[in-house]
Amino acid sequence: MVGLSEGEQEFIKGGIAQDLRSDGRKRYTYRPIYVETGVIPQANGSARVRMGSTDVIASVKAELGRPSAMQPDKGKVAIFVDCSPTAEPTFEGRGGEELSAELSSALQHCLLGGKSGAGAGIDLSSLVVVEGKVCWDLYIDGLVISSDGNLLDALGAAIKAALSNTGIPSVHVAAEAASDEQPEVDISDEEFLQFDTSGVPVITTLTKVGKHYIVDATLEEESQMSSAVSISINRQGHICGMIKRGGVGLDPSVILDMISVANFVSRQLMDKLDSEIAAADADEDES
């Protein structure tokens, strides 16, 4: 919990109202973003993302599994987040567990759409090896190392970067099995398929403070919010998911304006993130 005096609270709100935040940014400006890829060698893909003092890691582990009976033509993705107690004192005990569950659920919704998979930013059909019998299960783990606000956007960026770093082993189906049998598969140790992240969205959270909303809020700014809307948008401008938090309701016209702002800001974030990922991948190849 951020403890601020009344004067500090008014300073934050007044700065946002005048489009000059306490760290010098305008309302729709992100903090500096840095990306490292391949930070966990044992994973199929991994990345570390820093937004200002917020620092997170995402890793991807791929395992062969069986598609669900309800979606035989799709693979499966599970997202889990762990908030390290060293990142923030409030993460100790139940506080960290509740936030971890909240972030995991929000990422699942923003990146994978509804239960039917409609609107999913990750193409689950690309994970199928043999329809109804063999698929890839992706386990995506997020870790919060340091928290200074905007955790959802940072984790979403780290997952996108980790997926771009993910190599999925090539699978050869040995023989055609009977309809009630599992086919034999041979997993290559040398051939890997690069995961396609062209449809994976970025998450943009607009935090309402007073009469205005801002992107990439710090912890101090989040302590003054009345509500926040997180919108995941892909390169094509399609909305993959949207969630709201905070007890204060929002007028539909305000939400529409937020979507318009998020669409504009997400393009800038996507360009910056893609540039950072490409640079990080080049550094990894050289090392």
Backbone torsions as a table, in degrees:
resi	resn	phi	psi	omega
1	MET	NA	134.5	-179.4
2	VAL	-92.2	121.3	178.4
3	GLY	-97.3	113.9	-178.7
4	LEU	-123.8	143.1	175.4
5	SER	-73.5	166.7	179.1
6	GLU	-61.2	-37.0	178.9
7	GLY	-64.0	-41.3	178.9
8	GLU	-67.3	-38.7	177.6
9	GLN	-62.3	-44.8	179.3
10	GLU	-65.9	-34.4	178.7
11	PHE	-63.5	-43.6	179.4
12	ILE	-65.4	-47.8	-178.7
13	LYS	-65.5	-41.1	179.8
14	GLY	-65.1	-40.1	178.3
15	GLY	-63.4	-42.4	179.1
16	ILE	-64.8	-40.1	179.1
17	ALA	-61.7	-32.3	-179.4
18	GLN	-95.2	8.2	179.5
19	ASP	61.9	35.8	174.8
20	LEU	-142.4	95.6	-175.3
21	ARG	-74.4	166.8	-172.9
22	SER	-62.4	-22.4	177.6
23	ASP	-99.3	10.9	175.8
24	GLY	93.5	-6.3	-177.7
25	ARG	-81.1	158.1	169.5
26	LYS	-84.3	173.6	-172.8
27	ARG	-61.0	-35.6	-174.6
28	TYR	-107.6	29.6	-179.7
29	THR	-109.4	134.4	176.6
30	TYR	-85.1	156.9	169.2
31	ARG	-71.0	166.2	177.2
32	PRO	-56.7	138.9	-178.3
33	ILE	-115.7	130.7	178.1
34	TYR	-127.2	139.9	-177.2
35	VAL	-129.1	135.0	168.5
36	GLU	-122.7	139.8	176.7
37	THR	-117.8	160.5	179.2
38	GLY	67.0	34.7	-175.6
39	VAL	-81.6	-15.5	177.7
40	ILE	-123.1	97.9	-174.1
41	PRO	-58.7	-30.8	-175.9
42	GLN	-74.2	-16.6	-177.9
43	ALA	-85.8	161.0	174.6
44	ASN	-71.1	-24.8	176.7
45	GLY	-165.4	149.0	-179.7
46	SER	-159.7	159.1	179.0
47	ALA	-158.8	152.3	174.8
48	ARG	-120.4	131.1	-179.3
49	VAL	-125.4	133.2	174.3
50	ARG	-119.1	127.1	171.0
51	MET	-117.3	102.4	-173.3
52	GLY	61.1	-124.4	179.6
53	SER	-94.8	0.8	174.0
54	THR	-83.1	126.9	-171.8
55	ASP	-133.9	119.9	-177.1
56	VAL	-136.3	157.3	176.4
57	ILE	-127.4	140.8	173.0
58	ALA	-127.5	140.1	176.7
59	SER	-131.5	151.9	-179.0
60	VAL	-124.6	127.5	176.0
61	LYS	-119.8	127.9	-179.0
62	ALA	-107.7	130.2	177.3
63	GLU	-135.1	145.1	177.0
64	LEU	-73.7	136.8	179.0
65	GLY	-145.8	-164.2	-179.0
66	ARG	-119.6	132.3	178.8
67	PRO	-60.3	154.0	177.1
68	SER	-72.3	154.9	-179.5
69	ALA	-64.0	-29.9	-179.6
70	MET	-74.6	-28.9	-178.7
71	GLN	-133.8	71.8	-175.4
72	PRO	-68.2	-16.5	-177.8
73	ASP	-100.5	17.0	-178.6
74	LYS	-134.5	147.4	171.0
75	GLY	-82.6	-171.9	-176.4
76	LYS	-128.3	145.7	177.5
77	VAL	-132.7	131.9	176.1
78	ALA	-124.1	136.6	-177.7
79	ILE	-120.0	128.3	178.2
80	PHE	-129.7	141.0	178.8
81	VAL	-124.7	138.2	176.3
82	ASP	-121.7	126.5	178.4
83	CYS	-99.0	110.2	-177.7
84	SER	-66.4	131.7	178.2
85	PRO	-59.7	-23.2	178.9
86	THR	-74.6	-16.0	-178.8
87	ALA	-74.9	-31.8	-174.9
88	GLU	-163.1	130.1	-178.8
89	PRO	-54.2	-32.9	-178.7
90	THR	-71.5	-8.8	179.7
91	PHE	-79.8	-9.4	-179.9
92	GLU	-71.6	139.6	176.5
93	GLY	70.0	-141.1	-173.3
94	ARG	-67.2	-27.9	179.5
95	GLY	-58.3	-45.6	178.5
96	GLY	-68.7	-38.9	-179.9
97	GLU	-63.9	-42.8	-179.1
98	GLU	-66.6	-42.5	179.3
99	LEU	-67.1	-39.0	177.4
100	SER	-58.9	-45.4	179.6
101	ALA	-65.1	-40.4	180.0
102	GLU	-64.3	-45.0	-179.8
103	LEU	-67.4	-41.0	178.8
104	SER	-60.1	-45.3	-179.7
105	SER	-65.0	-42.5	-179.3
106	ALA	-64.7	-42.1	178.9
107	LEU	-65.8	-41.0	177.9
108	GLN	-58.4	-44.2	-177.8
109	HIS	-69.4	-44.0	-175.9
110	CYS	-71.9	-32.1	-175.7
111	LEU	-99.2	-26.4	-174.9
112	LEU	-114.7	-0.3	177.8
113	GLY	69.3	-153.9	-178.9
114	GLY	-76.8	-178.6	-178.7
115	LYS	-61.4	-28.8	180.0
116	SER	-75.7	-13.1	-177.1
117	GLY	89.4	-1.7	178.9
118	ALA	-64.1	133.0	179.8
119	GLY	80.2	8.8	-176.7
120	ALA	-63.3	133.7	177.9
121	GLY	-81.4	-17.1	175.9
122	ILE	-106.0	124.3	-176.4
123	ASP	-74.2	99.3	-177.0
124	LEU	-71.5	-26.2	-179.7
125	SER	-67.9	-24.0	179.3
126	SER	-72.5	-9.8	-178.1
127	LEU	-93.3	-1.8	-179.5
128	VAL	-81.7	132.6	175.9
129	VAL	-98.9	-53.6	173.9
130	VAL	-130.6	117.5	-174.0
131	GLU	-54.6	129.1	177.7
132	GLY	78.9	-5.8	-174.4
133	LYS	-127.8	-46.2	-176.1
134	VAL	-135.1	134.2	175.9
135	CYS	-149.6	168.4	172.5
136	TRP	-91.4	133.3	171.1
137	ASP	-102.7	123.4	177.8
138	LEU	-101.9	125.5	176.1
139	TYR	-107.9	111.4	-177.6
140	ILE	-105.1	119.9	-179.6
141	ASP	-112.8	131.3	176.0
142	GLY	-112.7	141.6	178.5
143	LEU	-129.3	125.6	175.9
144	VAL	-90.3	113.9	-179.3
145	ILE	-90.1	-43.2	-179.3
146	SER	-143.0	135.5	-174.3
147	SER	-119.1	118.5	170.0
148	ASP	-137.2	47.4	175.2
149	GLY	91.1	161.6	175.5
150	ASN	58.1	42.7	-177.4
151	LEU	-64.2	-38.7	-175.9
152	LEU	-62.9	-45.4	-179.9
153	ASP	-64.3	-42.0	-179.1
154	ALA	-64.5	-42.8	178.6
155	LEU	-66.2	-39.8	177.0
156	GLY	-61.3	-40.8	178.2
157	ALA	-66.4	-39.9	-180.0
158	ALA	-66.4	-38.4	178.3
159	ILE	-66.1	-42.5	177.6
160	LYS	-61.2	-42.8	179.4
161	ALA	-67.1	-39.5	179.4
162	ALA	-66.0	-39.9	178.5
163	LEU	-66.1	-35.9	177.7
164	SER	-67.3	-21.4	179.7
165	ASN	-93.8	-1.5	-172.8
166	THR	-85.5	128.9	172.3
167	GLY	-111.9	123.3	-179.9
168	ILE	-101.3	124.5	-177.4
169	PRO	-56.4	142.2	175.7
170	SER	-69.9	137.6	-177.1
171	VAL	-118.6	129.0	175.9
172	HIS	-108.4	122.7	177.5
173	VAL	-82.6	114.7	-171.2
174	ALA	-63.6	-45.7	-176.9
175	ALA	-155.8	157.0	178.5
176	GLU	-73.7	120.7	-178.5
177	ALA	-94.2	161.2	174.9
178	ALA	-64.4	160.8	-173.6
179	SER	-59.7	-27.1	-178.1
180	ASP	-100.0	8.4	-179.3
181	GLU	-116.2	151.6	174.2
182	GLN	-81.0	130.4	179.0
183	PRO	-70.2	152.3	175.2
184	GLU	-80.9	137.1	-178.6
185	VAL	-128.3	150.4	178.0
186	ASP	-120.4	118.7	-177.6
187	ILE	-94.7	125.0	-178.3
188	SER	-74.8	141.3	174.4
189	ASP	-94.8	-6.1	-173.3
190	GLU	-119.3	-30.6	-177.8
191	GLU	-100.6	128.6	-179.6
192	PHE	-130.2	142.8	176.2
193	LEU	-100.8	128.9	179.2
194	GLN	-73.7	133.2	-178.7
195	PHE	-71.5	132.9	-178.6
196	ASP	-81.7	115.4	-178.3
197	THR	-108.1	14.0	-176.5
198	SER	-61.6	-28.3	-179.4
199	GLY	-99.2	-0.8	-177.9
200	VAL	-75.5	125.5	-175.1
201	PRO	-82.4	168.7	165.3
202	VAL	-103.3	155.9	178.9
203	ILE	-106.2	127.5	177.4
204	THR	-118.1	119.3	179.4
205	THR	-103.5	124.7	175.7
206	LEU	-103.7	117.8	-175.9
207	THR	-103.6	123.7	-177.2
208	LYS	-90.4	119.7	176.9
209	VAL	-125.3	116.0	-173.7
210	GLY	66.1	-128.8	-179.6
211	LYS	-95.5	0.1	-173.6
212	HIS	-120.8	162.5	173.9
213	TYR	-126.1	151.7	-173.5
214	ILE	-130.9	160.7	173.3
215	VAL	-105.8	158.6	176.1
216	ASP	49.8	57.9	-178.9
217	ALA	-71.2	142.3	173.5
218	THR	-80.4	172.0	177.7
219	LEU	-58.7	-41.4	-179.9
220	GLU	-63.6	-40.8	179.3
221	GLU	-69.1	-38.5	178.6
222	GLU	-63.6	-29.9	179.9
223	SER	-67.1	-16.6	-178.4
224	GLN	-105.7	5.9	-174.9
225	MET	-78.2	152.3	172.0
226	SER	-98.2	-30.9	177.0
227	SER	-164.6	167.5	178.4
228	ALA	-148.2	143.2	177.5
229	VAL	-123.0	126.0	178.0
230	SER	-108.0	126.5	-176.1
231	ILE	-125.5	127.1	176.4
232	SER	-100.2	125.1	-175.5
233	ILE	-131.4	134.7	-179.6
234	ASN	-94.5	-178.3	-175.5
235	ARG	-60.2	-29.9	-179.1
236	GLN	-81.3	-1.9	-179.9
237	GLY	84.9	9.9	179.3
238	HIS	-83.5	136.4	176.8
239	ILE	-82.0	120.9	-178.9
240	CYS	-94.9	-21.3	-179.5
241	GLY	-174.1	158.1	178.0
242	MET	-153.1	133.8	177.2
243	ILE	-135.5	154.0	178.2
244	LYS	-124.4	142.3	171.7
245	ARG	-134.4	161.7	-174.2
246	GLY	101.4	145.4	-172.6
247	GLY	-80.3	-17.6	-175.3
248	VAL	-82.6	131.0	179.3
249	GLY	-72.9	160.6	179.6
250	LEU	-124.4	138.2	176.4
251	ASP	-66.5	141.0	179.8
252	PRO	-53.0	-35.7	179.6
253	SER	-65.8	-33.4	177.5
254	VAL	-68.5	-42.2	178.9
255	ILE	-62.2	-41.7	178.5
256	LEU	-62.5	-39.6	177.9
257	ASP	-66.3	-39.6	177.4
258	MET	-60.9	-41.9	178.8
259	ILE	-61.9	-41.6	179.0
260	SER	-62.8	-44.3	178.7
261	VAL	-64.8	-43.5	-179.3
262	ALA	-61.7	-38.0	178.6
263	ASN	-61.8	-42.1	179.9
264	PHE	-69.8	-47.2	-176.2
265	VAL	-68.8	-36.1	-176.8
266	SER	-63.6	-31.5	177.8
267	ARG	-64.1	-42.2	178.2
268	GLN	-65.4	-42.4	178.9
269	LEU	-64.2	-42.5	-179.8
270	MET	-61.2	-44.9	179.9
271	ASP	-62.5	-44.6	-180.0
272	LYS	-64.4	-43.3	-178.4
273	LEU	-66.6	-43.9	178.8
274	ASP	-61.3	-40.2	178.6
275	SER	-63.9	-42.9	179.4
276	GLU	-66.6	-39.6	179.6
277	ILE	-64.8	-44.2	179.6
278	ALA	-61.9	-42.0	179.0
279	ALA	-66.2	-40.4	-179.8
280	ALA	-66.7	-41.0	178.2
281	ASP	-64.1	-38.1	178.6
282	ALA	-66.0	-40.6	177.6
283	ASP	-64.2	-38.8	-179.7
284	GLU	-65.8	-39.6	-179.8
285	ASP	-65.6	-34.8	-178.3
286	GLU	-74.6	-30.2	-175.5
287	SER	-80.5	NA	NA
